[in-house]
Amino acid sequence: MAAKTRKKTSAAKPVAAKSTAKPKAKAKPKAKPVVKAKAEPAPAKPAPKPRARPVSAVDSPFKNFIPYEPKRGEAYMDGKQLDHFRDILMKWRQELMEEVDRTVHHMQDEAANFPDPADRATQEEEFSIELRTRDRERKLIKKIDQTIERIDQEDYGYCDTCGVEIGLRRLEARPTATQCVDCKTLDEIKERQLHG
């Protein structure tokens, strides 16, 4: 008889579960979106005067200049344009030289014999990175000097490969450029093909 009662109770449980189950709640209706009235535009304020930004090591010095606007009928690379680029290159060279001096003073001031090997290794790595950067800048200073020499010889602004005008905007973007965009692009493609 115990087996019969078990069957009856086990059969009764699902029925009881069905009867005690709660009906699903209905979804609440979504609230209507609130439409905001458009605010009236504020009266125009006068534009603030542009401030001269301090030049940092991250800023490229030849970006901090007034772009040259050629006058109608002005010849390419006349005296004014050559002076404009000479000024850009001289300022850039001066900033690089000042950065070299700062690095030398920094390395002399910060040179310490740390007792902890990890601190010594960190300092050596920082000095190594700075020296690598200065070496690249030294090569750039040499290239700037060569470019200034080309300006003095009035051979500046023309592509070394094809002889076409390089263009004012390209030269303002990269004052030491010696090739036009097309020739430089071809050289880069050839280099990628050769060196992968």
DRENDO-1510 file (C-alpha; in Angstrom, 1 decimal, always signed):
<recs>
REC; n; res; u; v; w
REC; 1; MET; +0.0; +0.0; +0.0 .
REC; 2; ALA; +2.9; +2.3; +0.6 .
REC; 3; ALA; +3.7; +2.1; -3.1 .
REC; 4; LYS; +0.1; +3.1; -4.1 .
REC; 5; THR; +0.3; +6.2; -1.9 .
REC; 6; ARG; +3.6; +7.2; -3.3 .
REC; 7; LYS; +2.1; +7.1; -6.8 .
REC; 8; LYS; -0.9; +9.2; -5.7 .
REC; 9; THR; +1.2; +11.8; -3.9 .
REC; 10; SER; +3.7; +12.0; -6.7 .
REC; 11; ALA; +0.9; +12.5; -9.2 .
REC; 12; ALA; -0.7; +15.2; -6.9 .
REC; 13; LYS; +2.4; +17.3; -6.7 .
REC; 14; PRO; +2.4; +18.5; -10.3 .
REC; 15; VAL; -1.2; +19.3; -10.1 .
REC; 16; ALA; -0.6; +21.4; -7.0 .
REC; 17; ALA; +2.4; +23.1; -8.7 .
REC; 18; LYS; +0.1; +24.1; -11.6 .
REC; 19; SER; -2.5; +25.5; -9.3 .
REC; 20; THR; +0.0; +27.6; -7.2 .
REC; 21; ALA; +1.9; +29.0; -10.2 .
REC; 22; LYS; +1.5; +32.7; -10.5 .
REC; 23; PRO; +0.1; +34.1; -13.8 .
REC; 24; LYS; +2.6; +36.1; -15.8 .
REC; 25; ALA; +2.4; +39.8; -15.2 .
REC; 26; LYS; +1.4; +42.0; -18.2 .
REC; 27; ALA; +4.1; +44.2; -19.6 .
REC; 28; LYS; +3.8; +47.8; -18.6 .
REC; 29; PRO; +3.1; +50.2; -21.4 .
REC; 30; LYS; +6.1; +52.3; -22.4 .
REC; 31; ALA; +6.2; +55.9; -21.4 .
REC; 32; LYS; +5.8; +58.4; -24.2 .
REC; 33; PRO; +9.1; +60.2; -25.0 .
REC; 34; VAL; +9.4; +63.7; -23.7 .
REC; 35; VAL; +9.7; +66.3; -26.4 .
REC; 36; LYS; +12.0; +69.2; -25.4 .
REC; 37; ALA; +11.4; +72.6; -26.7 .
REC; 38; LYS; +14.3; +74.0; -28.7 .
REC; 39; ALA; +16.3; +76.5; -26.8 .
REC; 40; GLU; +17.0; +79.8; -28.4 .
REC; 41; PRO; +20.6; +80.2; -29.6 .
REC; 42; ALA; +22.8; +82.2; -27.3 .
REC; 43; PRO; +23.9; +85.5; -28.6 .
REC; 44; ALA; +27.2; +85.2; -30.5 .
REC; 45; LYS; +30.2; +86.0; -28.3 .
REC; 46; PRO; +33.3; +87.5; -29.9 .
REC; 47; ALA; +35.9; +85.0; -30.7 .
REC; 48; PRO; +38.8; +84.8; -28.1 .
REC; 49; LYS; +42.1; +86.1; -29.3 .
REC; 50; PRO; +44.4; +83.2; -30.2 .
REC; 51; ARG; +47.1; +82.8; -27.6 .
REC; 52; ALA; +50.6; +81.8; -28.5 .
REC; 53; ARG; +51.1; +78.2; -27.3 .
REC; 54; PRO; +54.3; +77.3; -25.6 .
REC; 55; VAL; +56.2; +75.0; -27.9 .
REC; 56; SER; +56.8; +71.5; -26.4 .
REC; 57; ALA; +59.0; +68.7; -27.6 .
REC; 58; VAL; +55.9; +66.9; -29.0 .
REC; 59; ASP; +54.9; +69.9; -31.2 .
REC; 60; SER; +56.6; +70.1; -34.5 .
REC; 61; PRO; +58.3; +73.5; -34.7 .
REC; 62; PHE; +57.5; +73.9; -38.4 .
REC; 63; LYS; +53.8; +73.8; -37.6 .
REC; 64; ASN; +54.0; +77.0; -35.5 .
REC; 65; PHE; +54.2; +79.5; -38.2 .
REC; 66; ILE; +51.9; +81.5; -40.4 .
REC; 67; PRO; +51.4; +79.7; -43.8 .
REC; 68; TYR; +52.8; +81.6; -46.7 .
REC; 69; GLU; +50.0; +83.0; -49.0 .
REC; 70; PRO; +51.5; +83.7; -52.4 .
REC; 71; LYS; +50.2; +86.8; -54.2 .
REC; 72; ARG; +48.6; +86.5; -57.6 .
REC; 73; GLY; +51.3; +86.3; -60.3 .
REC; 74; GLU; +54.1; +85.7; -57.8 .
REC; 75; ALA; +56.9; +83.5; -59.1 .
REC; 76; TYR; +57.6; +80.2; -57.4 .
REC; 77; MET; +60.4; +80.4; -54.9 .
REC; 78; ASP; +61.1; +84.1; -55.2 .
REC; 79; GLY; +63.0; +85.9; -52.5 .
REC; 80; LYS; +60.0; +86.2; -50.1 .
REC; 81; GLN; +59.3; +82.5; -50.2 .
REC; 82; LEU; +62.9; +81.6; -49.8 .
REC; 83; ASP; +63.1; +83.8; -46.7 .
REC; 84; HIS; +59.9; +82.3; -45.3 .
REC; 85; PHE; +61.4; +78.8; -45.5 .
REC; 86; ARG; +64.8; +79.9; -44.3 .
REC; 87; ASP; +63.0; +81.3; -41.2 .
REC; 88; ILE; +61.1; +78.1; -40.6 .
REC; 89; LEU; +64.3; +76.0; -40.9 .
REC; 90; MET; +66.4; +78.3; -38.7 .
REC; 91; LYS; +63.7; +78.2; -35.9 .
REC; 92; TRP; +63.4; +74.5; -36.2 .
REC; 93; ARG; +67.2; +74.1; -36.0 .
REC; 94; GLN; +67.4; +76.4; -33.0 .
REC; 95; GLU; +64.8; +74.4; -31.1 .
REC; 96; LEU; +66.6; +71.1; -31.9 .
REC; 97; MET; +69.9; +72.5; -30.6 .
REC; 98; GLU; +68.2; +73.7; -27.4 .
REC; 99; GLU; +66.8; +70.2; -26.9 .
REC; 100; VAL; +70.2; +68.8; -27.3 .
REC; 101; ASP; +71.5; +71.1; -24.6 .
REC; 102; ARG; +68.6; +70.2; -22.3 .
REC; 103; THR; +69.4; +66.5; -22.7 .
REC; 104; VAL; +73.0; +67.0; -21.8 .
REC; 105; HIS; +72.1; +68.9; -18.7 .
REC; 106; HIS; +69.4; +66.4; -17.8 .
REC; 107; MET; +71.8; +63.5; -18.1 .
REC; 108; GLN; +74.4; +65.2; -16.0 .
REC; 109; ASP; +71.9; +66.2; -13.3 .
REC; 110; GLU; +70.1; +62.8; -13.2 .
REC; 111; ALA; +73.2; +60.6; -13.4 .
REC; 112; ALA; +73.2; +58.7; -10.1 .
REC; 113; ASN; +74.5; +55.3; -9.0 .
REC; 114; PHE; +71.4; +53.7; -7.7 .
REC; 115; PRO; +72.0; +50.8; -5.3 .
REC; 116; ASP; +69.0; +48.9; -6.7 .
REC; 117; PRO; +69.8; +47.1; -10.0 .
REC; 118; ALA; +66.2; +47.6; -11.3 .
REC; 119; ASP; +66.5; +51.4; -10.7 .
REC; 120; ARG; +69.9; +51.4; -12.5 .
REC; 121; ALA; +68.4; +49.5; -15.4 .
REC; 122; THR; +65.5; +51.9; -15.7 .
REC; 123; GLN; +67.8; +54.9; -15.7 .
REC; 124; GLU; +70.1; +53.3; -18.4 .
REC; 125; GLU; +67.0; +52.6; -20.5 .
REC; 126; GLU; +65.8; +56.2; -20.2 .
REC; 127; PHE; +69.2; +57.5; -21.2 .
REC; 128; SER; +69.4; +55.1; -24.1 .
REC; 129; ILE; +66.0; +56.2; -25.4 .
REC; 130; GLU; +67.0; +59.9; -25.1 .
REC; 131; LEU; +70.4; +59.3; -26.8 .
REC; 132; ARG; +68.6; +57.5; -29.7 .
REC; 133; THR; +66.2; +60.4; -30.1 .
REC; 134; ARG; +69.1; +62.9; -30.0 .
REC; 135; ASP; +70.9; +60.9; -32.6 .
REC; 136; ARG; +67.9; +61.1; -34.9 .
REC; 137; GLU; +67.7; +64.9; -34.2 .
REC; 138; ARG; +71.4; +65.2; -35.0 .
REC; 139; LYS; +70.8; +63.7; -38.4 .
REC; 140; LEU; +67.8; +66.0; -38.9 .
REC; 141; ILE; +70.0; +69.0; -38.0 .
REC; 142; LYS; +72.5; +67.9; -40.7 .
REC; 143; LYS; +69.6; +67.7; -43.2 .
REC; 144; ILE; +68.3; +71.1; -42.1 .
REC; 145; ASP; +71.8; +72.6; -42.7 .
REC; 146; GLN; +71.9; +71.0; -46.2 .
REC; 147; THR; +68.4; +72.4; -46.9 .
REC; 148; ILE; +69.5; +75.9; -45.8 .
REC; 149; GLU; +72.5; +75.6; -48.1 .
REC; 150; ARG; +70.1; +74.7; -51.0 .
REC; 151; ILE; +68.1; +77.8; -50.2 .
REC; 152; ASP; +71.3; +79.9; -50.3 .
REC; 153; GLN; +72.1; +78.5; -53.8 .
REC; 154; GLU; +68.4; +79.1; -54.8 .
REC; 155; ASP; +68.0; +75.4; -55.7 .
REC; 156; TYR; +65.3; +74.9; -53.1 .
REC; 157; GLY; +61.7; +73.8; -53.8 .
REC; 158; TYR; +62.3; +71.6; -56.9 .
REC; 159; CYS; +62.3; +67.8; -57.0 .
REC; 160; ASP; +65.7; +66.2; -57.2 .
REC; 161; THR; +64.3; +63.3; -59.3 .
REC; 162; CYS; +62.1; +65.0; -61.9 .
REC; 163; GLY; +62.7; +68.7; -61.5 .
REC; 164; VAL; +59.1; +69.6; -60.9 .
REC; 165; GLU; +58.0; +72.2; -58.2 .
REC; 166; ILE; +57.6; +70.4; -54.9 .
REC; 167; GLY; +54.9; +72.9; -53.8 .
REC; 168; LEU; +54.5; +75.4; -50.9 .
REC; 169; ARG; +52.1; +73.2; -48.8 .
REC; 170; ARG; +54.4; +70.1; -49.0 .
REC; 171; LEU; +57.4; +72.2; -48.1 .
REC; 172; GLU; +55.6; +73.8; -45.2 .
REC; 173; ALA; +54.6; +70.3; -44.0 .
REC; 174; ARG; +58.1; +68.9; -44.5 .
REC; 175; PRO; +60.6; +71.8; -45.1 .
REC; 176; THR; +63.5; +69.4; -45.8 .
REC; 177; ALA; +61.7; +67.6; -48.6 .
REC; 178; THR; +63.8; +67.0; -51.7 .
REC; 179; GLN; +61.2; +65.1; -53.8 .
REC; 180; CYS; +57.7; +65.9; -55.0 .
REC; 181; VAL; +54.8; +63.8; -53.7 .
REC; 182; ASP; +54.7; +61.5; -56.8 .
REC; 183; CYS; +58.5; +60.7; -56.8 .
REC; 184; LYS; +58.5; +60.1; -53.0 .
REC; 185; THR; +55.5; +57.8; -53.3 .
REC; 186; LEU; +57.3; +55.8; -56.0 .
REC; 187; ASP; +60.5; +55.5; -53.9 .
REC; 188; GLU; +58.5; +54.3; -50.9 .
REC; 189; ILE; +56.7; +51.7; -53.1 .
REC; 190; LYS; +60.1; +50.5; -54.4 .
REC; 191; GLU; +61.5; +50.4; -50.9 .
REC; 192; ARG; +58.6; +48.3; -49.6 .
REC; 193; GLN; +59.0; +45.8; -52.5 .
REC; 194; LEU; +62.7; +45.5; -51.9 .
REC; 195; HIS; +62.7; +45.2; -48.1 .
REC; 196; GLY; +59.2; +43.8; -47.6 .
</recs>
